[in-house]
Amino acid sequence: MLIIGIEGTQLRPAESDWIRAPQVSGVILFKRNFESREQVTELIAAIRAARDEPLLVCVDQEGGPVQRFRQGFTRLPALARIGEIYARDSRLALELAGEHAWLMASEMRAIDIDFSFAPVLDLARGNVVIGERAFHADPKIVSELGLEYVRSMRLAGMAATLKHFPGHGSVREDTHLETAIDRRALDEIRDADLIPFADAIQAGAEAVMMGHVTYPAVDGSPAGYSAIWIRDILRGELGFHGVVFSDDISMAAAEGAGSIAARIAAHRDAGCDIVLACKPEIVPDALVASRDEPACDPAVTEALRGKIASTWQALIDNPQRARFVARLTTLEPSLA
């Protein structure tokens, strides 16, 4: 039921022990774990070798400001660049969304990453941490582009994780650093932020990541701690049957539940399937807190495991990749 973070560019003996704990479902990698494509490929192999049972390995490889692996990979433009094109050429924007998704997912699958936490379906309505990570302010445009993104991730063998449910884009605060409160009524949220999520869920998206935003008109607890948001709205009203992730429990907005043990329990009780403990310094406490919990249902993790994958050389030799790179580079020439 845990996905954990590790410290550096090589796997330490203590981290191998963490990975072997039955309550650990996977490892999430960050910029701190990356020096080069060759190094991170070796690290991924070491992570998998540390455990006999299958293990998920994941990353945030959105493009733009949130791209953990850069040198040796395509520098992907922010999703906002695609949204900007939509007003003048919606068809081109949809093509670019698909190319962005296929390229991101294909490169990650070629180094044996199971999935990236993508796409961002938040609305671009002024949040300081979402910013250009979002496609657009209009929920219908976000929905169209998001559906194409999900479809193309699957073509590359990667499951989709919609984030940050039920919508992080309409409050200003950064939940990494502070509490965020969205005081809108549920009907107002339904008519805006929930539209892209509802459409992608109907299309069969495999996973959803909860946000740490609190919506007091719906529930006094942050969304990831809220059975109303997870059980009643996400699963009941929207009919979602996939995997529910917490956001990182080391973020400031998650601290209201108390200790690491209390945060894990609150997410579990609300209906989260997998809890993210991204900072290595909290992993020992997370392991102790969850030691009596059953291992995650294999059917849950199997839905997220990467499917088809090219070798890196075959991907480089694929002329489709070269075309997609050339087109995406024109959106943000500074990344070329």
C-alpha positions as CSV (number, residue, x, y, z in Angstrom):
1,M,0.0,0.0,0.0
2,L,3.1,2.3,-0.1
3,I,5.1,3.8,-2.9
4,I,8.3,5.1,-1.4
5,G,11.1,7.5,-2.3
6,I,14.8,6.8,-2.1
7,E,17.7,9.1,-1.4
8,G,20.2,9.1,-4.3
9,T,21.5,7.8,-7.6
10,Q,22.4,4.3,-6.2
11,L,20.3,2.0,-4.1
12,R,21.6,1.8,-0.5
13,P,21.4,-1.5,1.5
14,A,18.8,0.0,3.9
15,E,16.6,0.9,0.9
16,S,16.8,-2.6,-0.5
17,D,15.4,-3.7,2.9
18,W,12.6,-1.1,2.6
19,I,11.7,-2.5,-0.9
20,R,11.4,-6.0,0.4
21,A,8.8,-5.0,3.0
22,P,5.5,-6.6,1.9
23,Q,3.5,-3.4,2.3
24,V,5.7,-1.6,-0.3
25,S,4.1,-1.6,-3.8
26,G,6.7,0.5,-5.6
27,V,9.3,3.2,-5.8
28,I,9.0,6.8,-7.1
29,L,12.0,8.4,-8.6
30,F,12.9,12.1,-8.6
31,K,15.6,14.5,-10.0
32,R,17.7,13.6,-7.0
33,N,17.9,10.0,-8.3
34,F,19.0,11.0,-11.8
35,E,22.4,11.7,-13.3
36,S,22.1,10.2,-16.8
37,R,19.9,7.8,-18.8
38,E,22.5,5.0,-18.3
39,Q,22.7,5.5,-14.5
40,V,18.9,5.7,-14.0
41,T,18.4,2.6,-16.1
42,E,20.9,0.7,-13.8
43,L,19.1,2.1,-10.7
44,I,15.7,0.9,-12.0
45,A,17.2,-2.6,-12.6
46,A,18.7,-2.6,-9.0
47,I,15.3,-1.6,-7.6
48,R,13.6,-4.5,-9.4
49,A,16.4,-6.9,-8.4
50,A,16.0,-6.1,-4.7
51,R,12.7,-7.9,-4.6
52,D,11.5,-11.3,-5.9
53,E,7.9,-10.1,-6.4
54,P,6.9,-7.6,-9.2
55,L,7.4,-4.0,-8.1
56,L,6.1,-0.7,-9.6
57,V,8.6,2.0,-10.6
58,C,7.2,5.4,-11.4
59,V,8.1,9.1,-11.9
60,D,6.6,12.5,-12.6
61,Q,7.6,13.1,-16.2
62,E,5.0,15.7,-17.2
63,G,7.2,18.0,-19.2
64,G,7.7,21.7,-18.7
65,P,8.6,22.5,-15.1
66,V,8.0,19.0,-13.8
67,Q,10.3,16.6,-15.8
68,R,12.5,14.6,-13.5
69,F,14.7,13.0,-16.2
70,R,16.1,15.6,-18.7
71,Q,19.6,14.9,-20.0
72,G,19.4,12.2,-22.6
73,F,15.6,12.4,-22.9
74,T,13.4,14.6,-25.0
75,R,12.8,18.0,-23.2
76,L,9.0,18.1,-23.3
77,P,7.2,21.4,-23.4
78,A,4.7,22.4,-20.7
79,L,1.1,21.3,-21.4
80,A,0.1,24.9,-21.4
81,R,1.9,25.4,-24.8
82,I,-0.5,22.8,-26.3
83,G,-3.5,24.6,-24.8
84,E,-2.4,27.9,-26.2
85,I,-2.6,26.4,-29.7
86,Y,-6.1,25.1,-29.2
87,A,-7.8,28.5,-29.8
88,R,-6.4,28.9,-33.3
89,D,-6.1,25.2,-34.4
90,S,-7.9,22.7,-32.2
91,R,-7.0,19.7,-34.4
92,L,-3.3,20.5,-34.3
93,A,-3.5,20.9,-30.5
94,L,-5.1,17.4,-30.2
95,E,-2.4,15.9,-32.4
96,L,0.3,17.5,-30.3
97,A,-1.2,16.3,-27.1
98,G,-1.1,12.8,-28.4
99,E,2.5,13.1,-29.7
100,H,3.6,14.6,-26.3
101,A,1.9,11.6,-24.5
102,W,3.3,9.0,-26.8
103,L,6.8,10.4,-26.6
104,M,6.8,10.7,-22.8
105,A,5.4,7.3,-22.2
106,S,7.6,5.5,-24.9
107,E,10.8,7.0,-23.4
108,M,9.8,6.0,-19.9
109,R,8.8,2.5,-20.9
110,A,12.1,2.0,-22.8
111,I,14.0,2.4,-19.5
112,D,11.5,0.2,-17.6
113,I,9.5,2.8,-15.8
114,D,6.0,1.5,-15.4
115,F,4.1,4.8,-15.4
116,S,4.4,8.5,-15.0
117,F,1.8,10.3,-12.9
118,A,0.1,12.0,-15.8
119,P,-1.9,13.7,-17.2
120,V,-2.5,16.8,-15.2
121,L,-6.2,17.6,-15.5
122,D,-6.3,20.6,-13.2
123,L,-7.6,23.8,-14.7
124,A,-5.2,26.7,-15.4
125,R,-6.9,29.2,-13.1
126,G,-4.1,30.7,-11.1
127,N,-2.7,28.1,-8.8
128,V,1.0,28.8,-8.2
129,V,2.2,25.2,-8.3
130,I,0.0,24.0,-11.2
131,G,0.6,27.0,-13.5
132,E,1.7,26.0,-17.0
133,R,1.5,22.3,-16.0
134,A,-2.2,22.6,-16.9
135,F,-3.5,22.5,-20.5
136,H,-6.1,25.4,-20.2
137,A,-8.6,27.2,-18.0
138,D,-11.6,25.9,-19.9
139,P,-12.7,22.4,-18.6
140,K,-14.0,21.3,-22.0
141,I,-10.7,22.0,-23.7
142,V,-8.8,20.3,-20.8
143,S,-11.1,17.3,-21.3
144,E,-10.5,17.0,-25.0
145,L,-6.8,17.3,-24.7
146,G,-6.7,15.0,-21.7
147,L,-8.6,12.3,-23.4
148,E,-6.2,12.3,-26.3
149,Y,-3.3,12.3,-23.9
150,V,-4.7,9.2,-22.1
151,R,-5.3,7.4,-25.4
152,S,-1.8,8.0,-26.6
153,M,-0.2,7.0,-23.3
154,R,-1.9,3.6,-23.6
155,L,-0.6,3.2,-27.2
156,A,2.9,3.4,-25.7
157,G,2.0,0.8,-23.0
158,M,1.4,3.1,-20.0
159,A,-1.5,3.4,-17.7
160,A,-2.9,6.9,-17.0
161,T,-3.1,8.6,-13.6
162,L,-5.4,11.6,-13.6
163,K,-4.4,14.3,-11.1
164,H,-5.1,16.1,-8.8
165,F,-8.7,15.1,-8.1
166,P,-11.1,16.8,-7.7
167,G,-9.1,19.8,-9.1
168,H,-6.2,21.8,-7.7
169,G,-6.1,24.6,-10.3
170,S,-8.8,27.0,-8.8
171,V,-7.0,27.8,-5.5
172,R,-3.8,29.8,-5.3
173,E,-1.9,28.0,-2.6
174,D,0.9,25.4,-3.1
175,T,0.0,22.4,-1.0
176,H,3.7,21.4,-0.8
177,L,4.1,24.4,1.4
178,E,0.8,25.4,3.0
179,T,-2.8,24.5,3.5
180,A,-5.1,25.1,0.5
181,I,-8.8,25.8,0.9
182,D,-11.3,26.0,-1.9
183,R,-14.6,27.3,-0.6
184,R,-16.8,26.7,-3.7
185,A,-20.0,24.7,-3.6
186,L,-20.0,21.2,-4.9
187,D,-22.2,22.1,-7.9
188,E,-19.7,24.8,-9.0
189,I,-16.9,22.3,-8.8
190,R,-19.0,19.8,-10.8
191,D,-19.6,22.3,-13.5
192,A,-15.9,23.1,-13.9
193,D,-13.0,21.2,-12.4
194,L,-14.7,17.8,-12.3
195,I,-15.6,17.7,-16.1
196,P,-12.1,16.5,-17.3
197,F,-11.9,13.9,-14.6
198,A,-15.4,12.6,-15.3
199,D,-14.8,12.3,-19.0
200,A,-11.4,10.5,-18.6
201,I,-12.9,8.2,-16.0
202,Q,-15.7,7.3,-18.4
203,A,-12.9,6.6,-21.0
204,G,-11.5,4.0,-18.6
205,A,-8.5,5.8,-17.0
206,E,-6.6,3.4,-14.7
207,A,-5.8,5.6,-11.8
208,V,-6.5,8.9,-10.0
209,M,-4.3,10.9,-7.7
210,M,-6.0,12.8,-4.9
211,G,-5.1,16.4,-4.1
212,H,-4.5,17.8,-0.6
213,V,-6.9,20.7,-1.1
214,T,-9.7,21.1,1.4
215,Y,-13.2,21.9,0.1
216,P,-15.2,22.8,3.3
217,A,-18.5,23.0,1.5
218,V,-18.1,19.3,0.8
219,D,-16.0,18.0,3.7
220,G,-13.7,19.5,6.3
221,S,-10.9,17.2,5.5
222,P,-8.5,17.4,2.6
223,A,-9.7,15.5,-0.4
224,G,-7.3,12.6,0.1
225,Y,-8.6,12.1,3.6
226,S,-12.2,12.4,2.6
227,A,-14.5,9.4,2.2
228,I,-17.1,11.8,0.7
229,W,-14.7,12.7,-2.1
230,I,-13.3,9.2,-2.7
231,R,-16.1,6.8,-1.9
232,D,-19.2,8.9,-2.5
233,I,-18.2,11.2,-5.4
234,L,-15.2,9.6,-7.2
235,R,-16.3,6.0,-6.9
236,G,-20.1,6.4,-6.4
237,E,-21.1,9.3,-8.5
238,L,-18.4,9.1,-11.2
239,G,-18.2,5.3,-11.2
240,F,-14.4,5.1,-10.9
241,H,-13.2,1.5,-10.4
242,G,-9.4,2.0,-10.7
243,V,-6.6,2.7,-8.4
244,V,-6.7,5.7,-6.0
245,F,-3.4,7.3,-5.0
246,S,-2.8,9.8,-2.2
247,D,-0.5,12.7,-3.0
248,D,2.7,12.8,-1.1
249,I,2.1,12.6,2.7
250,S,5.2,14.6,3.4
251,M,3.6,17.7,1.9
252,A,2.6,20.6,4.3
253,A,-1.1,20.4,3.5
254,A,-1.1,16.7,4.6
255,E,0.2,17.5,8.0
256,G,-3.2,18.3,9.5
257,A,-3.9,14.6,10.1
258,G,-1.0,14.4,12.5
259,S,1.8,11.8,12.5
260,I,3.0,9.8,9.6
261,A,1.0,6.9,11.0
262,A,-2.1,9.1,11.3
263,R,-1.8,10.3,7.7
264,I,-1.5,6.8,6.4
265,A,-4.5,5.7,8.4
266,A,-6.6,8.7,7.3
267,H,-5.9,8.0,3.6
268,R,-6.6,4.3,4.0
269,D,-9.8,4.9,5.9
270,A,-11.0,7.4,3.3
271,G,-10.5,4.9,0.5
272,C,-7.0,5.4,-1.0
273,D,-5.4,2.2,-2.3
274,I,-1.8,3.4,-2.4
275,V,-0.1,6.1,-0.3
276,L,2.9,8.0,-1.5
277,A,5.8,8.5,1.0
278,C,8.1,10.4,-1.3
279,K,10.7,11.8,1.1
280,P,13.2,9.1,2.3
281,E,13.3,10.5,5.8
282,I,9.7,9.6,6.4
283,V,9.9,6.1,4.9
284,P,11.0,4.3,8.2
285,D,8.1,5.7,10.0
286,A,5.7,4.9,7.2
287,L,7.0,1.3,7.2
288,V,6.4,0.9,10.9
289,A,3.0,2.5,10.7
290,S,1.9,0.1,7.9
291,R,3.6,-3.1,9.1
292,D,0.3,-4.7,10.1
293,E,-1.4,-3.7,6.9
294,P,-2.0,-6.4,4.2
295,A,0.1,-6.1,1.0
296,C,-1.6,-4.3,-1.8
297,D,-3.9,-6.5,-3.9
298,P,-1.9,-7.8,-6.9
299,A,-4.8,-6.9,-9.2
300,V,-4.4,-3.3,-8.1
301,T,-0.7,-3.0,-9.0
302,E,-1.1,-5.2,-12.1
303,A,-3.4,-2.5,-13.6
304,L,-0.5,0.0,-13.4
305,R,2.3,-2.2,-14.7
306,G,3.9,-1.1,-17.9
307,K,2.8,-3.1,-21.0
308,I,4.6,-3.0,-24.4
309,A,8.0,-1.4,-24.4
310,S,10.6,-0.7,-27.1
311,T,14.4,-0.9,-26.5
312,W,16.0,2.5,-26.3
313,Q,17.8,2.0,-29.6
314,A,14.7,0.9,-31.4
315,L,12.9,4.0,-30.1
316,I,15.7,6.2,-31.3
317,D,15.5,4.5,-34.7
318,N,11.8,5.0,-35.0
319,P,11.1,7.8,-37.5
320,Q,7.8,8.6,-35.7
321,R,9.8,9.7,-32.6
322,A,11.9,12.1,-34.7
323,R,8.8,13.7,-36.2
324,F,7.2,14.1,-32.9
325,V,10.3,15.6,-31.3
326,A,10.6,18.1,-34.2
327,R,7.0,19.2,-33.9
328,L,7.0,19.6,-30.1
329,T,10.3,21.5,-30.1
330,T,8.6,24.3,-32.1
331,L,6.2,24.9,-29.2
332,E,9.1,25.8,-26.8
333,P,12.3,26.4,-28.8
334,S,14.3,27.0,-25.6
335,L,14.0,23.2,-24.9
336,A,15.7,22.1,-28.1
